[in-house]
Amino acid sequence: MALAAALLTPTQGGAAAAPGASRTTLEASGTVLVTAGEDGDDDRYSLLLPSGRTVELAGGFSAEPLSAFAGTLAVPGVETGARLTGSMRASTLRRAATSGTRLEVVTSRTSQPAPSPGPTTHSTYVAKVTNFGPIDLTDAQILAAVDASQAYWVRESSGQIPAWNRASEVVPVASSAGSVAGGCGLGNNGADFAAVAQAVGGAAFPGVDFSGSSPNHLVVVVPNNCGGTTSGRGRLGATFGNGGPVIIDARPQPQATLDHEFGHNLGLQHANNRSAEYGDVYEVMGAGPDQYRSPVLGTVYRWEQGIVGAGETVDGSGGGTWALASRAAATGLRGVVFIDPDNGHRHFVDYRTGTGNDAGTCYVSGSCNYTTGPYGQDYLAGLTVERENESSGAFLQPVPGNDGVLTGGEAWTSSSGRLKVAGNGATVTITRGPALGTVAGGTASMSAPTALRDVSATGSGFTPAPGGYRYQWLINGQPVPGAEDQTFQPTPAMAGGALTVTVTAYAPGYDPVSRTSAPQTVAPAAWYANGTRKYPEITGSRRVGGTLTALGLDWVNYYNQKPGGYAPVYQWSRNGNAIKGATASTYRLTSKDKGKKIQVTEYPRAFGFASTTYARSDATGRIRIGKLVTKRPTIGGKAKVGKKVKARTKGWTNGTKFRYQWFAGKKAIRGATGKKLRITRSMRGKKLVVKVIGKKKGFKSAKAKSKPTKVK
């Protein structure tokens, strides 16, 4: 038996903690689910297993929402050093899912989330929990808030959500998970969020996928203040094509909370300022007082979600002056985008006027002065300066006046003072002072690229020491859209292509410099054998004429997923020599196989994957002589003097050759050895019988006699 390239155990990636020698572990795979942290809480991670159960993951692990996971988890309280398999593994995961026990990630391999599927219609299912206390909203009020929030996101998605429909009325449900003391899925850092969402969704809408991978949303309404200061929580998605559950409390005006939590479902992170989380109230993902409308989506989020339209923004990195239309306007120049030359951060200037769809928002109400509150500033209408924050969040830059906006010629400056953004009414002016020089030296390099594996870029040797870097990955010389992180995961479609990365180094007061790495060929994605079977097995009769079947391996990618278009290829061999044309998963033994040993080799195949990987079975024992399938012959025709009768041998092994002997009574008829017999007068009154002897190469010969037929 053989297996190519030691592909049974993939190299493990980074994880929460190093494995201890005595720890009991189990292997697990599934989809990473992320509950957005609220009120300063950390995000919570859980793993959706293929069984449909969800296990909570302990702190210290992080991954992108809805990424594929494969790795090992530690079993708490048990230290035998064993790796649980089979029924022990299954029962341990089942107990952890039921109890909510958080399992520590020991090793992990996580993929990038699936890209946006493009314009996607969404659906919302609504339920209220009946056993946590009274819900101080009518069903009509709940549904009105849901409908309004759906309409908000259809409007703000720029066509990525062409329609968002409500798929249910409000369904009352007694939740089998969570409690008032535990915060109804909202409080206690969302410890019961996943359990409450799964229990309520499963009871009210069985069979509907609320994992986030589909565009289905679940809204669970619990009593007002049940979560303490937390009014809502939502599962994080990655794109405008994702759904997921949200839990909100039944406060009198719930739409602002629902807008925010739906935003998490769609992949948006929080909008903060220098003082606090939620401190950017110009964004729906910042603070949203209940009585005010949610503002339109700012340029920073539109950029991150890839929905900026033609003519909507201008690149201001080189300096210039522009008059902006309101961010709430439907047309015109609505944003200036620039890179801070001191650190490489991308920034966005919007003109918030409080008109159009921004009318009725907090910043134009005169009531959003939090100078002495948690956010440490006031919020007025005018020109805002925001920067990207995390992969899909926003950060409001502080400005003179501490009121959130540039007015009357006020300016925001970079840390070195070299770049200045001044605002006066709707006019933005960006100026760049003289540079101290250009960042010198430096090289860009990357790790060896393999499809579906993280590749890391490194910039080194720059002078002065950079204050930040930007990255752009390229395949065959063309930039990969959105590939601007330090790590990148080539797709199988990129296998065989030339991958490079451009690293741009920034330093305060200096002009940046870019260096591009030497191209490297992307290796095809590797195969891994999942499960206990490590080599193909052969089943079926080991006799000539029998059919052998190859039981192949469960071939998966690095993340325990079956690739799209997976189609294994087989090659059967006889005494080590390939059998021409025998490339199916089954093989019918022929006379050539008699006395020989048979093997099968399985080659997994999928586009962009290695084509040299294989696994070969053990050889069978020597193939034995075949046994003919036999059936009693019959005599066809009228058994009368002067007529002909015929031996019929239907039902024997195909290709069998026959010899015949006819009998009249118990006496063989001399010369009657053909398939047909003419009946003579001497046979009248006697009983005819035909005996056949079947022969076929590679098979043991067989005999059979017909039933007697009386001659009339």
Secondary structure, DSSP 8 states (H G I E B T S, - for coil): -EEGGG-SS---B--SS---TT--EEEEEEEEEEE---TT---EEEEE-TTS-EEEE-TT----TT-EEEEEEE-TT--S--EE-HHHHHHHHHHHHHHT-EEEEEEEEE-------SS--EEEEEEEESSSS---S-HHHHHHHHHHHHHHHHHHTTTSSS-EEEEEEEEEE--SS--TTTTTTTHHHHTTHHHHHHHHHHHHSTT---SSSSSEEEEEEE-TTTTTT--EEEEE-SSTT--EEEEEE--SS-HHHHHHHHHHHTT---EEESS-TT--TTSTTS---TTSB-----HHHHHHTT---TTSEEE-TT-EEEE---TT-SSS--EEEEE-TTT--EEEEEEE-S-GGGTTBGGGTT---BTTSTT-B---SEEEEEEEETTTEEEE---TTSSSSB-TTEEEE-TTS-EEEEEETTEEEEEE---S-B-EEEEEEE---BTTS-EEEEEEEEES--SEEEEEEEETTEE-TT--SSEE---GGGTTSEEEEEEEEE-TTSB-EEEE---EE-B-B--EEESS--S-EEES--BTT-EEEEE--EEE-TTS---TT---EEEEEETTEE-TT--SSEEE--GGGBT--EEEEEE---TTB-SS--EE------BB-EE------EEES---TT-EEEEE-TTS-TT-EEEEEEEETTEE-TT--SSEEE--GGGTTSEEEEEEEEE-TTEE-EEEE---EE--
